[in-house]
Amino acid sequence: MTTDIDYYELLECERGADDATLKSAYRRLAIKWHPDKNPGDAAAEQRFKAINEAYDCLKDPQKRAAYDRYGKAAFQGGGGGPGMGPGFAGFSDIFEDIFGQFTGRGRQPSGRGQDLRYDLELTFEEAFAGKDATLQMEVAATCTTCDGRGAKPGTSAKTCTTCRGQGKVGMRQGMFMVERTCPTCHGSGQIISDPCDTCHGAGRVEREKTLEVKIPAGVDDGTRIRVAGEGEAGQRGAGPGDLYIFVALKPHPIFKRDGTTLFAHVPVSITTAALGGEIEVPGLDKAPATIKVPAGIQSGKQLRVRGRGMPALSQSGRTTGFGDLVVQIDVETPVKLSKRQRELLEEFQALEAGEGNFPAQSGFFAKIKGMWSELTE
């Protein structure tokens, strides 16, 4: 069960509470809200589950540190934590965190660094051409004082005697042997008796990081770009996590996009629609696209220009071609006429009754005439 209530509030403890205080509060509240003491009370059962969830997180030093820094976003696929740069978030897979202990597929005691997420907003023009983006973020980086070992320079960590350096211990439950994270070293396999003064034994420190990333041409809204090894540093010298950049496109004043196809509405005058002509549409590559408008075109008609859409991006990040530009014609009626323009239009009106000039209009009134004939029979 996941609850929206703060874990410390659930346990009725302050954020700086020590382990003994947390355990005492948990025991007291677990007894109070236990389903056996509240038979048939669904709310009490939900509260009991929430209290267990809160204590399960806060009793683990690593999970508690992540929760204190990011809140519940530390155990979700997105969402940012306090103190992190714009559009930036840490995330993990809670399913594997919980069930990986039993299946062997979860986060291993190696202490690999956490994967990170960065939300990057681009214009259509930047997505079309690609961009060299400069990302600034605050991340957990390897401590330079102890080179990520966590121990004070000149000293070293000792092998954990509980798990013998394995980071996990076995426990028999019936006919099954279940492996759990070692409660003494919390999965690291080592005990540091003399921790580094800079990182306090963590092997990592918070540091602002600037990263140059090449965004390929053709990225679409929702594109995810993985940058290997640019996540948070691992614990005590373990490997770093990865950085995932999620692209979001800003709305464009002219174009809309569907994959590699660009769409635009273009207004034309009634004379251009009637006589035909040429129009120019500005391209994202800064070169105009010249489009021939056939005489007699109707409003809503779409014209396609091959190869003037967005770049097609392959799985390897290379451009393999370009989509199309689709222009929808919107015939615009003049709203202010000069005296001469009105005279000319009136002359045209007197002559416009030629056969086949307005097929849609003729067909519409023919249908109306037929409908009235049926009603009067």
WOTA-V868013 format. One record per pair of residues at least 4 apart in sequence whose ideal C-beta (glycine too) atoms are under 6 Angstrom apart, sorted by sequence separation. I is the first residue (numbers start at 0). GAP is how many residues later the second one is. If there is no record, write none. Layout:
# WOTA-V868013
I GAP
I GAP
This chain:
# WOTA-V868013
4 4
12 4
16 4
25 4
54 4
65 4
69 4
79 4
83 4
94 4
95 4
98 4
121 4
150 4
162 4
184 4
198 4
214 4
218 4
233 4
267 4
270 4
282 4
292 4
296 4
313 4
336 4
347 4
357 4
4 5
7 5
16 5
99 5
121 5
125 5
142 5
145 5
150 5
171 5
172 5
194 5
198 5
233 5
256 5
267 5
271 5
336 5
351 5
37 6
56 6
57 6
72 6
99 6
141 6
150 6
158 6
162 6
180 6
184 6
194 6
198 6
233 6
281 6
282 6
313 6
7 7
66 7
169 7
170 7
232 7
254 7
255 7
12 8
65 8
72 8
79 8
279 8
280 8
310 8
311 8
12 9
79 9
80 9
96 9
169 9
191 9
230 9
231 9
254 9
311 9
34 10
56 10
78 10
95 10
230 10
253 10
279 10
32 11
69 11
77 11
167 11
228 11
230 11
310 11
12 12
68 12
230 12
277 12
278 12
290 12
11 13
77 13
167 13
168 13
229 13
308 13
309 13
10 14
32 14
33 14
76 14
167 14
227 14
277 14
278 14
308 14
32 15
166 15
306 15
308 15
73 16
225 16
226 16
276 16
288 16
308 16
74 17
117 17
275 17
307 17
225 18
275 18
305 18
74 19
162 19
275 19
288 19
69 20
161 20
166 20
223 20
224 20
274 20
303 20
304 20
29 21
271 21
28 22
161 22
166 22
223 22
303 22
89 24
159 24
164 24
222 24
272 24
301 24
302 24
159 25
282 25
89 26
90 26
301 26
220 27
88 28
218 28
220 28
300 28
25 29
159 29
203 29
87 30
159 30
159 31
298 31
86 32
202 32
296 32
298 32
156 33
157 33
202 33
156 35
21 36
288 36
290 36
154 39
9 40
9 41
150 41
149 42
151 42
10 43
9 44
151 44
149 46
2 47
6 47
261 47
0 48
260 48
87 49
259 49
6 50
145 50
259 50
6 51
84 51
144 51
149 51
84 52
259 52
144 53
149 53
83 54
142 55
147 55
142 56
108 58
272 58
142 60
142 61
265 61
267 61
269 61
142 62
260 62
259 63
260 63
261 63
262 63
263 63
264 63
266 63
139 64
264 65
266 65
140 66
137 68
137 70
138 70
136 72
135 74
134 76
110 77
108 78
133 78
134 78
100 79
132 80
131 82
132 82
130 84
129 85
129 86
149 86
129 87
148 87
128 88
148 88
147 89
141 91
126 92
139 92
140 92
217 92
138 93
139 93
217 93
216 94
217 95
215 101
217 101
216 102
115 115
114 116
112 118
113 118
112 119
112 120
112 121
111 122
126 122
110 123
61 124
110 124
60 125
119 125
111 126
114 126
110 127
111 127
112 127
113 127
114 127
115 127
116 127
117 127
118 127
119 127
120 127
121 127
122 127
109 128
112 128
123 128
120 129
123 131
127 156
124 159
123 160
